[in-house]
Structure formats: structure tokens, C-alpha cells
Amino acid sequence: GMLLYFRLMKQRYLRLAEQSLPDFLRGISGALRAGTSLTQAMALVAKETPDPLGSEISRVLRRESFGFSLEQTLNELTTRIPSKDLALAVMVINIQREIGGSLADILENIVQTIVARQRLAQEVRALTAQGRMSGWVLTALPFILGLAIWFLDPTYMDPLFHTTTGLIMLGSAAVSVAVGGFVINRLVRSPEL
């Protein structure tokens, strides 16, 4: 129970951070075009960025003000928010700081890539939703029907629970339902984008 709760909260945290990443990067790009430094741009945009990304960026800047390198603090950020999109942005920022060039232009390109990937992931989730629901229904249906029959006539199910053949049939049915549910789950699972 508690483990599932923490997993769901972690997924929600990651999803919220990924949703605000394109606007954050657009803001940095605009601030860089206006002539601010990268650190100043991050500080300005972090104030307008919703949590969790806004507070995480503020944490990065706080650690940098304590003497840690921006590269190190950004890399730490990617361990706290394990997002492929964020990792890509951090990698580009770190490389661009070393070799120079227009970081604003590259950030705009990354934003386009991230937005396209998020849109594609949303479409895939929508297209596989019917398959996922069918999987849940087909997995639950034998149990629901069994309960319905048992409520209508409890003695009708006695041979299943009180004979060796019945128990073998129940066991094989449970295994078949579990395998079927697993296969359906694998078929409709969204690929990692």
C-alpha cells in the first residue's frame, strides 16, 4: 500500500516537472536573447515556473551560490528528476557552456523536440487506453461471473471447491487468467518515448 503510494507520488512529481520543462526552457532562451547570463536567466524563469521544477531549479542555483559548479548541480538535478527530456537539456547546457555558441537557439530546438515527444506519448496513451481497459475487463470477468453465480446459487459452485478435479480446474483457470492478463498488459503497454 505505502510503496504504491510513493511510486504514484514519484510518477506525479516527474510528470509535473516534465510538463513545465518546455516553458522553462523557452523562458531561459528568451532571457538569454535579452542579454542575461545563464544563471540570471535560470533565476528569473525559476520564479515563474510551477513546482516541482521551479523549486528544484532554485535549489540548483542555491547550491551554485554556495560554490558548487553549475554543471555538478544540474547533474544532481537529473538524478532527483529522472527525465530523459531534462537530461537532454542539461547535457546540451553543459556542452554549450564549454564550446560556446547560441544556447538560446539550441534550447528552442530542444523545446520543439520535447513538445513533439510529449504529444506523441499522449497520443500513444490515448490509442492504447481501449486495449488497457479491455485487458482489465477480461481479467476481472471470470471472477465477477464466478461471484455472481455463487450469489445466485452457492451450491452450484461446490464441485469446484470440494473436489480434486474442481480445484485443478480453478488453479488452471487462475493461471490462464494471470497469463492472459500479463500478455494483454505487454501488448498494450506504451513504449518509452
Sine and cosine of phi, psi and omega as CSV:
sin_phi,cos_phi,sin_psi,cos_psi,sin_omega,cos_omega
0.00,0.00,-0.82,0.58,-0.06,-1.00
-0.93,0.36,-0.61,0.79,0.02,-1.00
-0.89,0.46,-0.68,0.74,0.04,-1.00
-0.89,0.46,-0.66,0.75,0.02,-1.00
-0.86,0.50,-0.73,0.68,-0.02,-1.00
-0.92,0.40,-0.60,0.80,0.04,-1.00
-0.90,0.44,-0.69,0.73,0.02,-1.00
-0.90,0.43,-0.65,0.76,0.02,-1.00
-0.91,0.41,-0.62,0.78,0.03,-1.00
-0.91,0.42,-0.67,0.74,0.04,-1.00
-0.89,0.45,-0.65,0.76,0.01,-1.00
-0.90,0.43,-0.69,0.73,0.02,-1.00
-0.85,0.52,-0.73,0.68,0.00,-1.00
-0.90,0.43,-0.69,0.73,-0.02,-1.00
-0.89,0.46,-0.69,0.72,0.01,-1.00
-0.90,0.44,-0.65,0.76,0.02,-1.00
-0.90,0.43,-0.68,0.73,-0.01,-1.00
-0.92,0.40,-0.56,0.83,0.00,-1.00
-0.92,0.40,-0.58,0.82,-0.05,-1.00
-1.00,-0.01,-0.11,0.99,-0.04,-1.00
-0.89,0.46,-0.72,0.69,-0.01,-1.00
-0.85,0.53,-0.70,0.72,0.01,-1.00
-0.91,0.42,-0.61,0.79,0.04,-1.00
-0.88,0.48,-0.74,0.68,-0.02,-1.00
-0.92,0.38,-0.61,0.79,0.08,-1.00
-0.87,0.49,-0.68,0.73,0.01,-1.00
-0.89,0.46,-0.68,0.73,0.04,-1.00
-0.89,0.46,-0.70,0.72,0.00,-1.00
-0.85,0.53,-0.71,0.70,0.02,-1.00
-0.90,0.44,-0.67,0.74,0.00,-1.00
-0.92,0.39,-0.61,0.79,0.04,-1.00
-0.90,0.43,-0.64,0.77,0.03,-1.00
-0.90,0.44,-0.50,0.87,0.01,-1.00
-0.98,0.19,-0.09,1.00,0.11,-0.99
0.97,-0.24,0.10,0.99,0.02,-1.00
-0.99,0.14,0.31,-0.95,0.09,-1.00
-0.97,0.23,0.22,-0.98,-0.01,-1.00
-0.88,0.48,-0.70,0.72,-0.02,-1.00
-0.90,0.44,-0.68,0.73,0.04,-1.00
-0.90,0.44,-0.67,0.75,0.01,-1.00
-0.88,0.48,-0.70,0.72,0.01,-1.00
-0.89,0.45,-0.66,0.75,-0.01,-1.00
-0.90,0.43,-0.69,0.72,0.00,-1.00
-0.89,0.45,-0.74,0.67,-0.10,-0.99
-0.96,0.27,-0.54,0.84,-0.01,-1.00
-0.87,0.49,-0.55,0.84,0.00,-1.00
-0.90,0.43,-0.52,0.86,-0.04,-1.00
-1.00,-0.06,-0.15,0.99,-0.08,-1.00
-1.00,0.04,0.76,-0.65,0.01,-1.00
-0.91,0.40,0.41,-0.91,0.07,-1.00
-0.94,0.34,0.45,-0.89,0.15,0.99
-1.00,0.09,-0.28,0.96,-0.09,-1.00
-0.90,0.44,-0.67,0.74,-0.01,-1.00
-0.85,0.53,-0.73,0.68,-0.01,-1.00
-0.94,0.34,-0.55,0.84,0.03,-1.00
-0.92,0.38,-0.63,0.78,0.04,-1.00
-0.92,0.39,-0.64,0.77,0.06,-1.00
-0.87,0.49,-0.62,0.78,0.04,-1.00
-0.90,0.44,-0.67,0.74,0.05,-1.00
-0.85,0.53,-0.73,0.68,-0.04,-1.00
-0.93,0.38,-0.59,0.81,0.06,-1.00
-0.88,0.47,-0.71,0.71,-0.01,-1.00
-0.91,0.41,-0.57,0.82,0.04,-1.00
-0.92,0.40,-0.61,0.79,0.01,-1.00
-0.92,0.38,-0.35,0.94,0.06,-1.00
-1.00,0.10,-0.02,1.00,0.08,-1.00
0.93,-0.38,-0.08,1.00,0.06,-1.00
-0.97,0.23,0.49,-0.87,0.01,-1.00
-0.96,0.29,0.49,-0.87,0.03,-1.00
-0.88,0.48,-0.62,0.78,0.02,-1.00
-0.86,0.51,-0.72,0.70,-0.02,-1.00
-0.90,0.44,-0.70,0.71,-0.05,-1.00
-0.94,0.35,-0.56,0.83,0.07,-1.00
-0.93,0.37,-0.62,0.79,0.05,-1.00
-0.91,0.42,-0.61,0.80,0.08,-1.00
-0.89,0.45,-0.59,0.81,0.03,-1.00
-0.86,0.51,-0.64,0.77,-0.02,-1.00
-0.94,0.34,-0.34,0.94,0.10,-0.99
-0.99,0.14,-0.52,0.85,0.04,-1.00
-0.97,0.24,-0.57,0.82,0.05,-1.00
-0.86,-0.51,1.00,0.00,-0.09,-1.00
-0.98,0.22,0.94,0.34,-0.02,-1.00
-0.94,-0.35,0.72,-0.69,0.03,-1.00
-0.89,0.47,-0.63,0.77,-0.02,-1.00
-0.90,0.43,-0.69,0.72,0.02,-1.00
-0.91,0.42,-0.66,0.75,0.02,-1.00
-0.88,0.48,-0.64,0.77,0.04,-1.00
-0.89,0.46,-0.73,0.68,-0.01,-1.00
-0.88,0.47,-0.69,0.72,-0.01,-1.00
-0.90,0.43,-0.68,0.74,0.00,-1.00
-0.87,0.49,-0.70,0.71,-0.01,-1.00
-0.91,0.42,-0.68,0.73,0.02,-1.00
-0.87,0.49,-0.71,0.70,-0.02,-1.00
-0.90,0.44,-0.69,0.72,0.00,-1.00
-0.92,0.40,-0.69,0.72,-0.06,-1.00
-0.91,0.42,-0.56,0.83,0.03,-1.00
-0.90,0.43,-0.51,0.86,-0.01,-1.00
-0.99,0.16,-0.68,0.74,-0.12,-0.99
-0.99,-0.12,-0.22,0.98,0.02,-1.00
0.99,0.11,-0.15,-0.99,-0.03,-1.00
0.97,-0.24,-0.05,-1.00,-0.06,-1.00
-1.00,0.06,0.99,-0.16,0.04,-1.00
-0.92,0.40,-0.54,0.84,-0.02,-1.00
-0.86,0.50,-0.70,0.71,0.00,-1.00
-0.90,0.43,-0.69,0.73,-0.03,-1.00
-0.92,0.40,-0.63,0.77,0.04,-1.00
-0.89,0.46,-0.61,0.79,0.06,-1.00
-0.88,0.48,-0.67,0.75,0.04,-1.00
-0.90,0.44,-0.65,0.76,0.02,-1.00
-0.90,0.44,-0.66,0.75,0.02,-1.00
-0.85,0.52,-0.70,0.71,0.02,-1.00
-0.88,0.48,-0.66,0.75,0.02,-1.00
-0.90,0.44,-0.71,0.70,-0.02,-1.00
-0.89,0.45,-0.71,0.70,-0.02,-1.00
-0.89,0.46,-0.67,0.74,0.02,-1.00
-0.90,0.44,-0.66,0.75,0.00,-1.00
-0.92,0.39,-0.67,0.74,0.02,-1.00
-0.90,0.43,-0.64,0.77,0.02,-1.00
-0.90,0.43,-0.68,0.73,0.01,-1.00
-0.90,0.44,-0.68,0.73,0.02,-1.00
-0.88,0.47,-0.63,0.78,0.03,-1.00
-0.91,0.42,-0.66,0.75,0.03,-1.00
-0.90,0.43,-0.66,0.75,0.01,-1.00
-0.89,0.45,-0.68,0.73,0.03,-1.00
-0.88,0.48,-0.65,0.76,0.00,-1.00
-0.92,0.40,-0.66,0.75,-0.03,-1.00
-0.94,0.34,-0.49,0.87,-0.01,-1.00
-1.00,-0.04,-0.06,1.00,-0.04,-1.00
-0.88,0.48,-0.67,0.74,-0.01,-1.00
-0.90,0.44,-0.67,0.74,0.03,-1.00
-0.90,0.44,-0.65,0.76,0.03,-1.00
-0.90,0.44,-0.68,0.73,0.00,-1.00
-0.90,0.43,-0.67,0.74,0.04,-1.00
-0.87,0.50,-0.65,0.76,0.03,-1.00
-0.87,0.49,-0.70,0.71,0.02,-1.00
-0.89,0.45,-0.70,0.72,-0.03,-1.00
-0.90,0.44,-0.73,0.68,-0.03,-1.00
-0.91,0.41,-0.52,0.85,0.04,-1.00
-0.96,0.28,-0.62,0.78,-0.05,-1.00
-0.99,0.13,-0.42,0.91,-0.12,-0.99
-0.83,0.56,-0.73,0.69,0.00,-1.00
-0.86,0.51,-0.62,0.78,0.00,-1.00
-0.94,0.35,-0.65,0.76,0.02,-1.00
-0.90,0.43,-0.70,0.71,0.03,-1.00
-0.90,0.44,-0.66,0.75,0.04,-1.00
-0.87,0.50,-0.69,0.72,0.04,-1.00
-0.90,0.43,-0.65,0.76,0.00,-1.00
-0.89,0.47,-0.71,0.71,0.02,-1.00
-0.90,0.44,-0.66,0.75,-0.02,-1.00
-0.90,0.44,-0.64,0.77,0.04,-1.00
-0.92,0.39,-0.60,0.80,0.00,-1.00
-0.94,0.34,-0.67,0.74,-0.03,-1.00
-0.46,-0.89,1.00,-0.03,-0.06,-1.00
-0.85,0.53,-0.51,0.86,-0.03,-1.00
-0.95,0.30,-0.36,0.93,-0.02,-1.00
-0.89,0.46,-0.50,0.87,-0.04,-1.00
-1.00,-0.03,-0.10,1.00,-0.05,-1.00
-0.80,0.60,-0.71,0.71,-0.01,-1.00
-0.86,0.51,-0.48,0.88,0.02,-1.00
-0.94,0.35,-0.62,0.79,-0.10,-0.99
-1.00,-0.06,-0.28,0.96,-0.14,-0.99
-0.88,-0.47,0.12,0.99,0.07,-1.00
-0.80,-0.60,0.43,-0.90,0.00,-1.00
-0.88,0.47,-0.70,0.71,0.01,-1.00
-0.87,0.49,-0.68,0.74,0.01,-1.00
-0.89,0.46,-0.68,0.74,0.01,-1.00
-0.91,0.41,-0.62,0.79,0.06,-1.00
-0.90,0.45,-0.67,0.74,0.02,-1.00
-0.90,0.44,-0.67,0.74,0.04,-1.00
-0.88,0.47,-0.70,0.72,0.01,-1.00
-0.88,0.47,-0.72,0.70,-0.01,-1.00
-0.92,0.39,-0.57,0.82,0.05,-1.00
-0.91,0.42,-0.68,0.74,0.01,-1.00
-0.89,0.45,-0.68,0.73,0.02,-1.00
-0.90,0.44,-0.68,0.73,0.00,-1.00
-0.88,0.47,-0.69,0.73,0.01,-1.00
-0.90,0.43,-0.67,0.74,0.00,-1.00
-0.90,0.44,-0.71,0.70,0.01,-1.00
-0.90,0.43,-0.69,0.73,0.03,-1.00
-0.88,0.48,-0.69,0.72,0.04,-1.00
-0.89,0.46,-0.65,0.76,0.03,-1.00
-0.89,0.45,-0.72,0.70,-0.02,-1.00
-0.89,0.45,-0.71,0.70,0.02,-1.00
-0.88,0.48,-0.67,0.74,0.02,-1.00
-0.87,0.50,-0.68,0.73,0.01,-1.00
-0.92,0.39,-0.59,0.81,-0.03,-1.00
-0.93,0.36,-0.61,0.79,-0.10,-1.00
-0.98,-0.19,0.06,1.00,0.00,-1.00
-0.91,0.42,0.70,-0.71,0.02,-1.00
-0.95,0.32,0.72,-0.69,0.05,-1.00
-0.94,0.35,0.43,-0.90,0.06,-1.00
-0.95,0.31,0.86,-0.52,-0.01,-1.00
-0.97,-0.26,0.00,0.00,0.00,0.00
